[in-house]
Amino acid sequence: MRQLATAASLGLAAFAVFAQTSAPQEPPNLSEAEFQSCLSELRSSKAFAAITPATFSQYTGQLQPDATVLPLLNRQPEFTMPVWDYIAVLVDEQRVAEGRAAYAKWKDTLDKIEQSTGVSPQIVIGVWGVESNFGQNLGGRSLVQSLGTLSCFGRRQAYFRGEFASALRILQEGHIAESKLVGSWAGAFGQTQFMPSTFFRSAVDFDGDGRRDIVDSVPDALASTATFLKNAGYRPGQPWGFEVKLPGGFSTADAGRKNKKPLAFWRSAGVTLVNGDPLPDSLPSAGLMIPAAGGPAFLVGRNFDALYSYNASENYGLAIAQLSNLVADTQQSQISFVTPWPTDDLGLSRAQNKELQQALLTRGYAIGEPDGMIGAKTREAIKAEQNRLGMKADGRAGQKLLRALAN
């Protein structure tokens, strides 16, 4: 599995929205002596049995802990943000356009990958877009430093120790150079953000150069992603699911992604496609997923479960699924789902975040250049404007605030 059971890593394309989810925390003070003692214990532990003393010394001899990774353990937008904020920033017009361009550029490679794995090219593109914005953001943290720190401090140390050992094995066997083994704070790396242990289970050499290079080789990275999904139970020729319309008075007692039932069951209950057409026979069974009461509803099959396995979040899976739909349908201009989210204050796209930041700059707030990333300075400026406008001062970037500042 790429992810923690509760997902400690996420797509770096989503990293920009981290700061909206909670107030920033100061990194703790870490004991250097405790860190060195921990590393000494790890050296002789069973988890590191495959790592030679020379390798361990080479990469940990001068290693210092990185305290800044610890506050991030509990701050993941796919679990803490409203789903409409999460989807808005991950599936926007810019990402859809870039996804369609990426699909066109890599179509021949993606078609070959589909032939060998059965995984839809658009699904692979969706993962690539959410994980690294099509290779534009691979992360810059040293995996050795991040995973070494998380192996000795904070929660889930047993998990991170396994990933730390796998990272050292990658270096020991010469798969990826140390300078290239960088990524997210939790240790995910490459074009589609594999954890080190996942590299050994799913990474493949698709370009034929004798190396499994998921950092610099797009074919290797995309084929490795498809291999992961295939191993996770992806079913060729089946959709991930589809948005549906529920009849009036419908009971949600049978809802739940895991509670899969034959399509005939849902038809008999009055469920249709969102446009009113009858449910197709493209899925043998599906579960009813309702991310937010009163909002869009979806029937999802085994292929959605494969997406879920990538990062253990239904919101995350839904972002990939919707992006893949929009990449596949180049005539579709509507980015959002047909059924609106149950809110009167939708989230902002990256372009709208930039508009909001420019409005704050115009009002004199020193928040730096507008980049679409809602960081601590932007959030504090938002709170100040929310107070001035008599709004709830929660630091959230939403449509209401953007409209108010545009007037």
C-alpha positions in Angstrom: 0.0 0.0 0.0 1.3 3.5 -0.8 -0.5 5.1 2.1 -0.8 4.8 5.8 -3.9 3.2 7.1 -5.1 6.7 7.9 -3.0 8.3 5.1 0.0 10.3 6.2 0.9 11.5 2.7 -1.1 13.3 0.1 -0.7 14.5 -3.5 1.7 17.5 -3.6 -0.8 19.2 -5.9 -3.0 19.5 -2.8 -0.2 20.6 -0.5 -0.9 24.3 -1.3 -4.2 24.1 0.6 -2.7 22.7 3.8 -2.7 26.0 5.6 -6.4 26.5 5.2 -7.1 23.5 7.4 -5.8 24.6 10.7 -3.6 27.1 12.5 0.1 26.6 11.9 2.0 24.8 14.7 5.5 25.6 15.9 7.9 22.7 15.2 8.9 20.9 18.5 12.4 21.0 19.9 14.0 17.6 19.1 16.8 16.1 21.1 19.8 15.4 19.0 21.0 12.8 21.5 17.7 11.0 21.4 17.7 11.0 17.6 21.2 9.5 17.4 20.3 6.9 20.0 17.2 6.0 17.9 19.3 5.7 14.7 21.7 3.4 16.6 18.8 1.1 17.6 17.4 1.1 14.1 20.8 0.1 12.6 20.6 -3.3 14.4 16.8 -3.8 14.2 15.1 -6.4 12.1 13.4 -3.8 9.8 16.9 -2.8 8.6 18.4 -6.3 8.1 18.7 -5.8 4.4 20.7 -2.5 4.8 24.4 -2.9 5.0 26.4 -1.1 7.8 28.2 0.8 5.1 24.9 2.1 3.6 23.4 3.0 6.9 26.5 4.9 7.9 26.8 6.7 4.6 23.3 8.1 4.7 22.8 8.6 8.5 26.3 9.5 9.7 25.6 13.2 9.4 21.8 13.1 9.5 20.0 15.8 11.5 16.3 15.5 12.4 13.8 17.8 10.7 11.3 19.0 13.3 9.1 20.7 10.7 7.6 17.4 9.5 6.0 16.6 12.8 3.2 19.2 12.8 2.1 18.0 9.4 1.2 14.5 10.6 -2.3 15.5 11.5 -3.0 18.2 8.9 -4.3 16.6 5.7 -6.9 18.5 3.6 -8.6 15.4 2.2 -9.8 14.6 5.8 -10.1 18.1 7.3 -11.4 20.4 4.5 -15.0 20.5 3.3 -15.2 18.4 0.2 -16.3 21.3 -2.0 -13.1 23.2 -1.0 -10.9 20.2 -1.6 -12.4 19.4 -5.1 -12.4 23.1 -6.1 -8.7 23.5 -5.7 -7.7 20.1 -7.2 -10.1 20.0 -10.2 -10.1 23.5 -11.7 -10.1 24.7 -15.3 -6.3 25.0 -15.3 -5.7 21.4 -14.2 -8.3 20.1 -16.6 -6.6 21.9 -19.5 -3.2 20.7 -18.5 -4.5 17.2 -18.1 -6.0 17.2 -21.6 -2.7 18.5 -22.9 -0.7 15.8 -21.0 -3.0 13.1 -22.3 -2.5 14.3 -25.9 1.3 14.4 -25.4 1.6 11.0 -23.9 -1.3 9.2 -25.7 0.9 6.6 -27.4 2.6 5.7 -24.2 -0.6 5.6 -22.2 -2.3 3.4 -24.8 0.6 0.9 -24.5 0.3 1.1 -20.7 -3.4 0.3 -21.0 -2.6 -2.6 -23.3 -0.3 -4.1 -20.7 -2.2 -3.3 -17.5 -5.8 -2.7 -18.5 -5.9 0.7 -16.7 -7.6 3.6 -18.4 -5.2 6.3 -19.6 -7.5 9.0 -18.2 -7.4 7.5 -14.8 -3.6 7.4 -14.9 -3.6 11.1 -15.9 -6.0 11.9 -13.1 -3.6 10.4 -10.5 -0.6 12.2 -12.1 -2.5 15.5 -11.9 -3.6 15.2 -8.3 -0.3 13.8 -7.1 2.2 16.2 -8.7 0.4 18.5 -11.0 1.7 16.5 -14.0 5.3 16.4 -12.7 5.5 20.1 -11.9 5.7 19.6 -8.1 7.7 16.6 -7.0 8.5 18.0 -3.5 11.9 19.0 -2.2 12.3 17.3 1.1 15.0 14.7 1.6 13.3 11.4 2.1 16.2 10.1 4.2 15.9 13.1 6.6 12.0 13.1 6.7 11.7 9.4 7.2 14.6 9.3 9.6 12.9 11.9 11.7 9.4 10.3 11.5 11.0 7.0 12.5 12.2 8.4 15.8 9.6 11.0 16.7 5.8 11.4 16.6 3.2 8.8 16.0 3.2 5.8 13.6 7.0 5.3 14.0 6.7 1.6 13.1 5.2 2.4 9.8 7.8 5.1 9.0 10.7 2.8 10.0 9.6 0.4 7.3 9.5 3.2 4.8 12.9 4.5 6.0 14.4 1.1 5.5 12.9 0.9 2.0 14.3 4.4 1.1 17.8 3.3 2.2 17.4 0.1 0.1 16.5 2.2 -2.9 19.8 4.1 -2.5 21.8 0.9 -1.7 20.6 -0.8 -4.9 21.2 2.3 -7.0 17.6 2.8 -8.3 17.5 6.5 -7.6 20.3 8.9 -6.7 20.2 10.5 -3.3 19.9 14.0 -4.9 16.7 12.8 -6.7 15.2 11.0 -3.7 13.2 14.0 -2.5 9.5 14.4 -2.1 6.8 15.1 0.4 7.2 15.5 4.1 5.9 12.0 4.7 8.3 10.3 2.2 6.3 10.0 -1.0 8.3 10.7 -4.1 8.3 10.7 -7.9 5.9 11.8 -10.6 3.0 10.1 -8.9 4.3 10.1 -5.3 5.0 6.5 -4.4 6.1 5.6 -0.8 9.5 3.8 -0.9 7.9 0.4 -0.1 5.5 0.8 -2.9 8.4 1.4 -5.3 9.5 -2.2 -4.8 6.0 -3.6 -5.2 4.8 -1.5 -8.2 7.6 0.4 -9.9 8.4 -0.8 -13.5 10.9 0.0 -16.2 8.6 0.9 -19.1 11.0 2.9 -21.2 13.4 0.0 -21.4 16.5 1.7 -20.1 17.1 -0.9 -17.4 16.0 1.4 -14.5 12.8 1.9 -12.7 12.9 5.7 -12.7 9.7 7.2 -11.4 11.3 10.6 -10.9 12.7 11.6 -14.3 11.0 9.0 -16.6 7.4 9.8 -17.3 6.7 6.4 -19.0 8.1 4.6 -16.0 6.1 6.7 -13.6 2.8 6.4 -15.4 3.3 2.6 -16.0 4.2 2.2 -12.4 1.0 4.0 -11.4 -1.1 1.8 -13.6 0.6 -1.3 -12.1 -0.2 -0.1 -8.6 -3.9 0.3 -9.6 -3.9 -3.1 -11.3 -2.5 -4.7 -8.2 -5.1 -2.9 -6.2 -7.9 -4.6 -8.1 -8.6 -2.3 -11.0 -11.1 -3.9 -13.5 -10.4 -3.2 -17.2 -13.3 -1.8 -19.1 -15.3 -0.7 -16.1 -15.9 3.0 -15.1 -15.0 4.2 -11.6 -18.7 5.0 -11.2 -21.0 7.9 -12.1 -23.0 10.7 -10.5 -26.6 9.7 -9.8 -30.0 11.2 -9.0 -31.8 9.9 -5.9 -35.6 9.9 -5.9 -37.6 12.0 -3.4 -37.8 10.4 0.1 -34.9 8.0 -0.7 -33.5 6.2 2.4 -29.8 6.3 2.7 -29.7 3.3 5.0 -27.9 1.3 2.2 -25.4 4.0 1.4 -21.7 3.4 1.8 -18.9 2.8 -0.7 -18.3 -0.7 0.7 -21.9 -1.7 0.7 -22.0 -2.8 -2.9 -25.2 -4.1 -4.5 -26.2 -5.1 -8.0 -27.3 -2.3 -10.3 -30.7 -3.9 -10.4 -31.1 -3.1 -6.7 -30.4 0.6 -7.2 -32.7 0.7 -10.3 -35.5 -0.8 -8.3 -35.0 1.8 -5.6 -35.5 4.6 -8.2 -31.9 5.7 -8.6 -31.0 7.0 -12.1 -28.1 8.7 -13.7 -28.0 12.4 -12.8 -29.6 13.4 -16.1 -32.5 11.0 -15.5 -31.4 8.2 -17.8 -31.5 4.6 -16.6 -28.4 3.2 -14.9 -26.1 1.4 -17.4 -24.9 -2.2 -17.1 -21.3 -1.1 -17.0 -20.8 -2.1 -13.4 -21.7 -5.5 -11.9 -22.3 -3.9 -8.5 -21.8 -0.5 -6.9 -21.9 1.3 -3.6 -23.7 4.5 -3.0 -21.3 7.3 -1.9 -22.7 10.6 -0.6 -19.7 12.8 0.4 -22.0 15.5 1.9 -25.6 15.1 2.8 -27.8 17.0 0.3 -25.0 17.2 -2.3 -23.9 15.0 -5.2 -24.4 11.3 -4.9 -22.4 8.6 -6.7 -22.6 4.9 -7.5 -19.0 3.7 -7.3 -17.5 0.3 -8.3 -14.2 -1.6 -7.7 -12.2 0.9 -9.7 -13.1 3.7 -7.3 -11.8 1.4 -4.5 -8.5 1.1 -6.4 -8.2 4.9 -6.4 -9.2 5.0 -2.7 -6.3 2.5 -2.0 -3.9 5.1 -3.3 -4.5 7.5 -0.4 -7.3 6.1 1.8 -9.6 9.1 1.2 -12.9 9.2 -0.6 -12.5 12.9 -1.3 -9.1 12.1 -2.9 -10.5 9.4 -5.0 -13.4 11.6 -6.1 -10.9 14.3 -7.2 -9.0 11.8 -9.4 -12.3 10.4 -10.8 -13.7 13.8 -11.7 -10.4 14.9 -13.3 -10.3 11.7 -15.3 -13.8 12.3 -16.5 -13.0 15.8 -17.7 -9.8 14.7 -19.4 -11.7 12.0 -21.3 -14.5 14.3 -22.3 -12.9 17.2 -24.1 -16.3 18.7 -25.0 -17.3 19.0 -21.3 -16.9 22.6 -20.2 -18.6 22.3 -16.8 -16.0 21.5 -14.2 -18.3 20.9 -11.2 -20.7 18.0 -10.7 -24.3 18.4 -11.9 -25.8 18.4 -8.4 -24.5 21.4 -6.4 -22.8 21.0 -3.1 -24.9 21.9 0.0 -23.3 25.2 0.7 -23.8 28.8 -0.2 -20.1 29.5 0.0 -18.1 27.3 -2.4 -14.4 26.9 -2.4 -12.0 28.7 -4.7 -9.9 27.4 -7.6 -6.2 28.2 -7.8 -6.9 31.1 -10.1 -9.5 32.5 -7.7 -7.1 32.1 -4.8 -4.7 34.4 -6.7 -7.5 36.9 -7.3 -8.2 36.9 -3.5 -4.5 37.3 -2.8 -4.3 40.2 -5.2 -7.2 41.9 -3.5 -5.5 41.5 -0.2 -2.3 43.0 -1.5 -4.3 45.9 -2.9 -5.6 46.5 0.6 -2.0 46.7 2.0 -1.5 43.2 3.4 2.1 42.0 3.1 1.4 38.5 2.0 4.0 38.1 -0.8 3.4 37.5 -4.4 0.0 36.0 -5.3 0.6 32.3 -6.1 -2.7 30.6 -5.3 -1.4 29.0 -2.2 -3.2 30.0 1.0 -0.4 30.2 3.5 -0.2 31.5 7.0 0.2 35.2 6.0 -2.7 35.0 3.6 -4.9 33.3 6.2 -4.2 36.0 8.8 -5.1 38.7 6.2 -8.3 36.9 5.4 -9.2 36.8 9.1 -8.6 40.5 9.4 -10.9 41.2 6.4 -13.5 38.8 7.7 -13.6 40.7 11.0 -13.9 44.0 9.1 -16.8 42.6 7.0 -18.6 41.0 10.0 -18.0 37.5 8.7 -16.9 34.5 10.7 -13.1 35.0 11.1 -11.9 31.5 10.3 -9.3 32.3 7.7 -11.1 30.3 5.0 -10.9 31.4 1.4 -14.3 31.2 -0.1 -16.5 32.7 -2.8 -18.3 35.1 -0.4 -15.1 36.7 0.7 -13.8 36.9 -2.9 -17.0 38.7 -4.0 -16.9 41.0 -1.0 -13.4 42.1 -1.8 -14.1 42.5 -5.5 -16.7 45.2 -4.7 
